Amino acid sequence: MCASLSTSSLLRPCSALDPVPTPHVSCLQLGEAAGVTIGQVGVGACREGRRPGCGGGCVLRAGLSGQFSVVDANTSAVAGPRLALHNTCGCGGLPAGHATPCTAGTCLNHGRCVHIATRARCVCPHHTHGSRCKLLARHFKGGHNQHGWAWAPPLPACAKMHLSLEVLTRARDATLLYSGPDRPPPRPAHHATRDVVALELRGGRPSLLVDLGGGPVSLGVDTAAPLSDNTWHRLDVLWTKQVVLLLVDLCSGGTMDHTPTPDVPHYHSNTGPPQPPEPHTCRARGRLPAGGQFLDVSGPLQVGGLAHPPPPHAEYGWPRPLVYQPFSGCLRNLRVNGEVITVPRAALMPTVPPRDSACGPHGKCGGSPDSLRCDCLAGWTGDSCTTPAQPTSFLPSSYARLALSFTPLPHTTSLQLRFRTRQQDGHLVVLSSQHSRDRLALQLVQGHLCLLLHQHPQPTRSLCLSRVRLTDGRWHVVSASRHGSSTLLAVDERDGELYNASISLSVSEDTTLLQDDRQVGLHIGGLPEYTGVSVIKIHGDYHDGCVDDVRVSGWVVPLPPAANSTPWGQASMLQGVREGCSAPPACANVTCRPPLICVDTWRSYHCGCGAGQVLSGKRDACEDEDECAWDPCLHGGTCLNKPSGFLCQCASGFSGRHCHLPGPADTSLRLSLTALVATVAWSVLILLVVCALLLHQHHRRAALRRGGPARVNGGELTASPSLARPNPHGANGQPAWTTAAVREPGEWDERECLAVEEPCEWDEKECLAVG
């Protein structure tokens, strides 16, 4: 088996058409040196028909066999185990709820894997995200005669596939994704595997080529304007049950920067709300010929360009040549069946992640280069995203009803909120039309989060995160959106089991509109049933939980009782809600067997050793846990173990709890509030005393130089002037005279001892010796 190893640490199939010289030894060079021809290289593929009955897909598993191989070369011999490959039914991925141990590939992009209790977590560097430190975006610098590309893991052999990514570019022609052959077909050509997926830009508009073995299908979308407008756009590729779909911006009528939603003045104008786009301008649909169910390609998914010259299209039966033009621009949020695929560094043309914005610690940069904006992270509000959101607790038989000051678009709507609860069932938020004929709802069903969409007269559709429970008492961020009948649901890091999408394959369903009522259209915490003016029942009663930072179509709506109105809505009715998210002590009447103590975990508890403590080997005492054994400090930081945790002393240029942020290193050492106040108070006192003594010495020296004694009158130090300078603004045209003490090296000036701009904070570096 021969393979080339790229800088992205992925195996690349050997090609007879090896590209430009690379730092590694190519398969072609190895074959020439050995005097042999290498015809097929790779780790194998799930060929159609190898596993009869695998309707959902095929997974190639590798493992060690019980046999060994011996290679004898006269003077030396090599013995080793054999690698066995076998196909199994499935579609890849890790099982739900897995606890990944710390292995070489657990944390990506230089993340640090640490053990916590019975599971592992990753300490992630800046620019990386999620539990595995994935890199969500890359900037490609492809250009004329510069063929840059990056490799991602091979696409799984699944009967149902959903690829999605977001692009920002000015290039009109480029390769976005490619998975397929990398050489001319063998002879005879009809035995060649023709499976291919190629997503390209042609003239600024998306183009797709798919062949699963039965024959090629070519799709293109004639968008209203080219996508090469330096604005973020989303592309979705789906195939299932012999149907393939190419979708642009989810047919939302906008871009990923801005989905058109009428503001209040615009809605009342004569233009009316924006309308959904024509289906042919945002989607293309085709039928796959019989003969293939899933993609049979063992090589990596190539991103942003091709690592080899394009295979001859005529010999593979493709309708036209591939675009052999590298991508120049940005790619982000590449997903394969819901899982975010980290985009590695390009093998030939280095790529860089996008730079940070100046949105502060609680904001993130949104928009495109021509329309940048700062969006507050969930749980933060205000112009500078520095105001924490005020949560609301929901008691039994509780709800809040809001009247909106705008009407969400009938073809696309988004919801976002934060919640925490241990309750298994209940409505979080419901957006509905009059008499609830149309409804978009977020609710908990047996601990699982579900998005319900009901568009009259169609039956209710649901989209759930069925592999994870979110009723653990922790804060979770939920974001959901609908575009026609297509829905997206995500929580927290929005990856794997925390993400789900349902994209409609039908054009007629995609144009279905959702009507909602501005006056009584939004309910939080439950849906009341009225008899006259009285409430007789709360459907989906969400109690024993909290909610905050509710946003509809990106706008923050009020959450009573802390806020009864915002520019985008007003609370009209409420019941059983209170401000805050406090919880009664859970350990009041709990006794744990020594040495364990009761640990309060917000409306629940467990018996343990508390923060920073672990049970000893003999299990008869709690002892301090050495968190520095995890090596949690990145970028050369030094770990200092503490009784209740650890501190990272960061190297120059880095900061943060794990030295993972760029910036001054002094922010990584955190003190308690009491210690901080005491330190500042003592520093200020000492600073004032030192400055007073130095000022006193200065005046004494000045008086001695004038030959006169220094005098103290009523505690005030005075001295006669020894040097004068003219002031051009004196009275009657005569020069006015002001004192100016002569400072010698080593002396201090009281004007140098000043408080910094922030109140109650002093900087000792501002008090400096003169000269």
N, C-alpha and C positions, 0 to 999 in steps of 0.2 A: 504494500500500500504506500503510495507516494502522495505527499501533500505539501503545499507551501503555506508557511505561517506568516500572516500579515501582522501589522502593528495592532490590529484589533483582536489578536489572539483567536482568530477563527480559521478553520481549515478551508482552504480554497481548492476546488478540484483542479487537477492538472490539465492544462490545455495545450494542444498542439499549436495553438496560435497565442503563445505566451506574449504578454504585453511588453511595454518598455522595460528596460532593466530595473530591477528592484534590489534592495539590499540583501534579500535572502536568495538561496540557491533554488532556481526554478526547476520544475519537473522536466522541462525540455533540456536544460543543461545536464541534469542528472541522467536522463536517458541517453544523451549524446556521449557522456563520459563512460557509461556502462555498455554502450554499443547495442542498446535495445530500444524498441519502440514501446512507449507506454500508451496504451489505448484507452484505458478507463481507470480513473482514480476517484476515490470518494469513500465514504463510510457506508454506502449502500442506500437503497431507496425502497419504499413500499410500492412495489409494482402492482398494477391492477390485476386482480385475480389470484394473487398469492395467498390471500386470506379470504376465502369465500365466506360470505355472510357478514363481512365487516361493512355494514352500511354507513356507519357514522364516520369511519376513517381508519387509518392504519398508522401504528407507531412502531418505529424501529428501536429495539432495545439492544444494548450492548452489555456484555458481561464476560467474565473469565470462564472458560471451559475447564473441564477436569483433566485435559490433556496438555502436554508440553511439546514445544518444538525445540529441536537441537540443530544448530548450524555449525558444521565442522569445516574449518579452513586450514587443515593440516597443523599449523603451529598454534592455533587458537580455536576455541569453540565457544559458542554463545548458546545458552539455554534459557528459555522463558516460557511463560504461559501463553496459551492461545486465546485470542479474542473471538468470542462467539457473538454473532448477530442473529436476531430472530425478530419476526414481525408479530405484533399483537394487535388486537382490535382496540380502538380508542382514538383519541384526538389530541394526545399530549397534555402537557400542563401538570401541575402539582395538585394533589388532592386537597379538598377544602379543609381549612383549619389546620394545616400542617405546621409543625414547629421545626423550622429549618435549623439544623445544627451548624456550627461554625465550620465551614469548609473553605477551600480556596476560592470558590465562586459564589459564596453567599452574598458578599457585599461587593458591589461594582464600583468602578471609577475611584479606586483608592480609598473606599470606605473601610472602616475598622469594625470588625465583628467582636462583640462582647457578649458574655453570658449573663443572663438575668434569670435567676431561679431555674426553671426547667426549659427556658427557651432562649433564643438568641436574638439580638437586635444589632442594627448597624449604626455606627457613628459616621455621619455623612459629611463630606466636605461641602464647601459652598458651591452653588450652582447645581447640586444634585438633589434628588427628591425621593420621597417615599421610604419604605422599609428596607429597600435594597440599594439606595443611592443611585437611582437611575438618572441618566442625563436625558432630559426631555426635548432639548432643542440643540440644533447645530447650524452653524453658518458655513456654507460651502462657497469656496472661492474659485469655482471653475471658470474657465475663460478660453480664449482662442489658443488652440494647441496645448491646452492644459486639461488633462483628463483626470479629474479628481473623483473619488468614489469612496464609499464606506461599506462595510459588511455588517449585516445583522444575521441572527440565527436563521437557518432554513425555515421556510413556511411549513407548518404541519400538514400532513395528508388528511384533511378533514373534508367531509362531504358538505358541511356548512361552513363557509368562510366569510369573515367580515374584516376587511382592511380599511383603515382610515388614517389620515394624516392631514396636517395643515401646512400650507406653503406660502411663502412670501418671496416674490421675485419680480424682476423686470425682464427676465429672459423669456423669449417667445417660444423657443424650441429647447427642450431639455428632457433628459431621462430622469424620472422621479424614482421609480421602483422597477426592478427587473429580477425575475427568477425564472431561469430556463437554461438551455444548453449554452455552452461557451465555445463551441467548435463546429466545424462542418459535420454533417451526419456521416456515419460509417457506410461502407458499401456492402450490400445494396441499401439505398436510402430508406426503403419502406420499412426496414427494421428499426429505424431510429426512434427514440422517444422524443416526441414533439411537444411535450407539455411545457407551457410557458405562461407567464403573467408579466405584462409590461404596461406600466402606467407612465404616460409621457405628456408633455406639452407640445402641441403643434400649432404654431401661429398664435400662441397665447391661450389656446383652448385645450381642455383635457381630452386625451385619447387613450383607449384601453384595448389591449390585445390579450385574449384568454384562449387557451387550448388545453383541455383536460384529457386529451387523447382521442376524442371523437371528431375533432375538426376545429379550426380557428373561428373565433367570433371577434369582430372588430367593432368597437363602439366609440362614438364621439359626441360631445355635447356642444351645441352651438349656443354658447352663453351670450347674453345680451351685450357683454363687453369682455375683452380679453382678461384673463386672470393675471397677466403680467403687468399689474398696476401698482406694485409695491405695497400691496395690502394683503392681510392674512385671509386665506380662503381654505375651506375644508373640502376634502375629497373623500368619498366613501365608495368602496368596491365590495360588492356582495355577490356570492353565487350559492345557490341551493336549489335542489329539485329541477335541475336543467335550466334554471333561470339565472342570468347574470345582470347586475345593475351597476351603473355608474351614476353617482349623485354628487352635485355641487352645492356646497353651503347648505345642505339639508333642505334645499328648496324653501329657505326661510325668507327669501326676498332681500336679504342683506348679505353682509360678509361676517367673518368671525370677529371683526372689530365692533360692529354695530348692527344689531337687528333692528330695523325701522319700527319704532314704537311712537305713536303720536304723543307729544306732550299736551298739556292741558290747553293752551291757546290754540295750538294747531288742530286739535280735535274738533274744536268748535268753528273752524274755518270752513270755507266752501269746498276746499280740496278733499276733505274727508280723510279717513285713515288709509294708510298704504294697503295695497292689495297684494295677494300672493302672486309670484311670478308664473308665467305660462310654463306648464310642465316640460315642454320640449327645450326650454332654455336652461333647465337646471338638472335634467336627468335623461338617461338613455337606458333602454332595456332591450335585452336580446335573449335568444334561446340557444342553449348549448346543444350541439348534436349528441345523440346517444353514442355510447361507447366509452365514456369516461365519467368517473364520479368525483375523484379528487386529484389534486396536483401531485405528480410524481417527479419531484426535483430534489436531488440530494445536496446540491450546492447551496451556498448562502444566499440570502436575500440581499441584492446589491442596491444601495441607496445613493442617489445623487449622481449616478454615472455608471459606466461599464468598465470593468477591470480588463477587458479584452475587446478586440474588434468585434462588431456585431456579427452573429452567425448569418450565413446567406439565407435570406428569407425564402427564396424560390425553392431551395432544396428541402425546406421544412414545410412548404405549403402555406406560408403566411402571406396575407394579401399584399403587404408592402414592407419595405425595409424598416428596420428599427431606427429611431433617432439616435445618432451617435454624437450627442452634444452634451457635455457635462452640465450639471445644474449649478447655477450661480444664484445664491439667495439663502433663505433660511427654511429649515424643515423642523417641525416640532410635533409632539403628541402622536407619534407613529404607534398604532395599535394593531394587534393581530388577535382577533376574537376576544377583544376587550382588554387584553394585557398590553401594558405600555412596553414597547421595545426600546431599550436604551440605544441611542444612536452613537456608535463608536467614532473615534477619530478616523478621518479618511486615511487610507493607506498610502496614497500618492500625493494628495493635495491636502495639507493639514487644515482642519476646520476648527473653529473656535466657538465656544458657547456665547450667547448674547450677553452683553454687559448688564450690570445692575443699573437700576433706575434710582432716582433720588426721591423715592416715595416714602422713605422712612421705614422703621422696623415693622410697622403694622399695615403697610400698603404694598401693592405690587403694580408694576407698570403694565398697562394694557394698551391696546390699539396698535397702530402701524406707525412707521416713521413720520408720516405726514399728519397723524392725528393721535399723538400719544396722550395718555391720561393716567392718573393714579387711581386705582380701585382699592378700597379698603378691604383688608382681610376679614373673614367672618369673625364677628364678635367685636369689631371696632367701627366707629363712626366718626363723623366730623370732617371738616375741610382738610385737616392734616392727618386724619385717621389716628388720632391720639386719644379719643374718648371711648372708654369701654362701653359696650352695649349693656343696657339694663335688662336682666332676665326677669321673667314672670313665672311664678309657680302656679300650677293648675291643681286645684283641689277636686274632690269628688263632685260630680255634676257641675262642671265648670265649662265655660266657653267665652270667647270674645268675638263679637261681630263687628266688621269694619266696612265702612263705605269708602270706596275708592274715588279719588278725584280725577282719574283717567280710566280709559277703557283699554284693557290689553288687546292686542291684535287678535283677530279671530283665527288666524292661521299659524301663529307661533306665540308661545308663552313660556316663561321660565319662573321657577320658584326656588328660593334658597332660604335656609334657616339653620339655626343650631338648636340642639335639644340634648337633654340627658334624662334618663329615666331607668327604672327597673321594672316598669309595667310592661306586660307582653303585648297588649292590644290597645288600639285607640287611634283616633284621627289626630294628626299633627296640624294640617292645614287643608282647607277645602275651598277651591275657587269654583263657583257654580253660577249658572244662569237662573233666571226666574223660574220658580217651582222645581229647580234642580234637574231640568231636562238635560242640560249639558253639565259635565262636572270634570274637574281635574283635581285629584286629591293625593296627598301623601299620608300614609297611615302605617301603623305597626300591626302585623298579623303574626301572632305567636312568636314575637321577638324579631321577625324579619321585616325589613322596610320594603314597602310596595308603593308603586305609582299606579293610580287608577285613572283611566281615561274613558269617559262615557260621552259619546257624541250621538245624540238622538237622530235617527231611530236605530243606530247600530248598537249591538250589545256592548257591555262594559269590557274593556281590555285592561289587563294588569301586567306590570313589569316589576319583578321582585329581585331582591338580593337574597337568594334562597340559601346561599352557602355560608352566611355569616349572621350572627345575632348581634344586635346593637343595643340591647337593654342591659348594659353592664354598669350603669351609673356614671359613665364618663360622657364628656361633651363630644358630640359628633356633628360634623358639618354636612348638610344634605344639599345637593343641587340637583334639580330636575328640570327638564324642558320637553316641550312637544313642538313638533313641526308637522302640521297636518295630523296624520295618524301615527307618525314616527315619534318615538319617545326615547329619552336618555335619562338614566338615573345613576348618580354617583355619590359616594360618601368619602369624606376625609381625603386620603391620597389618591382616590379615583383610579385604582389599578386592580386588576385581577378580579377577585371575588367582591371587591368594593365598587365595581362598575358593571353596568348592563345596558344594552341598547337593543331596541326593536325598531328596525327600519322597514317600512312598508314597501313591498314590491309592486303594489298596484297603483297605477296613476290615479284612478278614481278615488281611492281611499285617501291619497295624499292631499287632495284638494278639499277634504272635509273641513269645515270651519267649526270652531268652538265658540259658542255665544256665552257671555257672562254678564251678570247684573252688577252695575257699578254701586248701587245703593246697598244691597244686602249680599254681595257676591263673595265675600271672603270671611270664612269662619276659622278660628284657631282654637284647638283644644277639644272640639266636639261640634256636632251638628244638631242644633235644637229642633224639636218638633213643637209647634205652637197650637194652642186652642184659643182662638181669639188673640188676646194680648198676653196670655200666660204660656209659660213653657211647661210641658207635661213630661218630656223625656229628652235626654241627651243621647243621641246616637253616636257610637264610637267615642264614648267618654274617655278622654285622655287625662288621667289624674295621677297623682304621685309622680309628677315630672315637671320639668322646666323647659321653656322655649325662649330664645332671644334672637335678635337681628333677622327679622323676617323681611324678605325682599321679593317683590313681584315685578317681573320684567326688569330687574336691576334696580328698582326704586325701593327705598326703605319705607315701610309702612309702620304706623304707630303700633305699639304693644302696650296696652294698658295693664296696670294702673300707672306705671311710671311715665308713659307718654300716651296721651289721648289723641294727638293729631300731629301730622307732618304735612309738608306740601303735597304729599301724594295720597293721603287718606285720613280718615277720622273714625275713632271708635264710636259706634252707635249704641251697642248694648254689650253688657258683660255680666258674668256671674261666676262666683267662686274662684276668683283670681287674686293673687297678692304679689306685691313687689318683692324681688329678690329670689334667691334659690338656696336658702338655708335649709338645713336638715336637723332634726332632733338628734341628740347624742345616741349613737347606736350601741355604745358600750356601757350604758348606765347600769344595767342589771346582768352583765355578762361576766362570768368568771372563767378564766383559762387556766389550764394546768401549768404550774410553774415548770420551766422558767418563761413560758410564753405569756404574752400580754394580749389584750384585746386591741385590735387595730381598726379604727373607724374608717370605712370606705364609702361614705355618703349613703346613708339610709341602708347600710349593710355593714358587716364586720367580718373579720376572720382572726383567728388566733395565730400570732406570729411573734417575731422578735422586734418589729418596728423598723423604721428607716435606718439604713446603714448597719444593721445587725443581722447576723446569721446564726443558726444553731450550730453548736460545736460538734465535733466528731462523735463525742460520747452522748450528744443530745441531752446534756444535763445543764447547759448554760447557753446564754446568748453572748456572742462575742463580736467585736468590731469586724466588719467585712472590709478587706483591703481591695477597694475598687480600682486601685492602681494596677492590680494584676491584670485587669482587662486591657491595659494600655489605651485608655480612652482619649488621650490628648493627641491631636493631629499636628502636622507641620512642625515637628520637633519640639512640641510643648512638653513641659516637665510636670508630672503628676504628683500632687501632694495629698496623701491620705489624711482624712479628717474623721473624727468620731461619728459624724452623721453624713458622710459623703466624701467628696474629694474636690480639689481645686486644681485647675490647670494653669500653670505659669507659662504664658505663651511667649514664643520667640517674637522678635521684632517683626512687625507687619501683620500680625494675626491677633484675633481676639475671639471672644465667645466662650461659652461653657466648655467646648471641646477644642478651642483654638481653630475652629473651622471657618471663621469669618475673616475677611480682610479688614484691617484697621488697626488702631492702637492696641497694644497688648495689655495695657493696664485695665481694660474693661473685663478681662477674663477672671480677675481676682475679685470675688464678690464678698462683701461683708454684710453682716446682719444690720438691720436698721439702727439698733441700739449702739452697736460698735461704731457704725458710721457717724452717728450724731456725736458720740463721745470723742471720736478722733477729730472731727471737724472743730468741735468746741475747743479742745486743747490746742489744736493747731492755730486757731484764731487768737487765743489768749497769748500763746508764746510769740506769735508773730507781732502782736501789738506791743508786748513788752520789749522785744528786741528793737523794734522800730523806735520806740520811745527812748530807749537807752542810746541808740545811735544818734537820734536827733539831739539829745542832750549833749553828747560829746561833740557833735558838730558845732553847736552854738558856743560851747566853752572854748573850742579851738578858735573860732572866729573872734570871740571877745579877747582872747589872749593875744591874737595877732594884732588887734587894734590897740593893745596896751591897756584895756579897761577890763574890769572884772565882769564876769557874767552874773546877772542878778536874777533872783527868783522872787517875784512879787505875787503873793497870793496863789502860789503853786504854778504860776505861768512864767516860763523862761523868756527873758527879753535880752536884747543886745542892741547897741548903737550901730547904725549902718556904717559899713567900712568902704563900700564901693557904690557908686551911683552911675546911672546911665540916663541919657535924655529920653524924654517921651515927646514925640512931635505934637501930641494933642494937649499940651499944657495950656493953662489959661493965659489970656492976653498975649498970646504969641510967644510966651516964655516957655522954655523946656520944663516939663514936669519930671520929677526924679523918683525912681523906684529902686528899691534895694534888690541886689542880685548877689547872693553869697557865692564866693569862689569855692568850687568843689575840687578837692585834690583826689588823686587816685586812692581808692580804698574807702572813700567816704560814701555815705548813703544819702539819698534824697527822699524825703517823706512822700513826695509825689509818685515815687516808684512803688510804694506800698499801697496798692489799690485793690479793691474788690473786683472780681471779674463780673461780667455782665449779668450772669445768673444771680438772683438774690440769695443771700445767706451762704454763698459758696466763695471761698477764697483760694487763690492760687499762689503758693509760696514762690513760684518762679517769677511772679511779677515784682517781687521785692529784691532788686539786684543791686550789687555794688556799682558805684559810678566808676567809669574808666575800665 
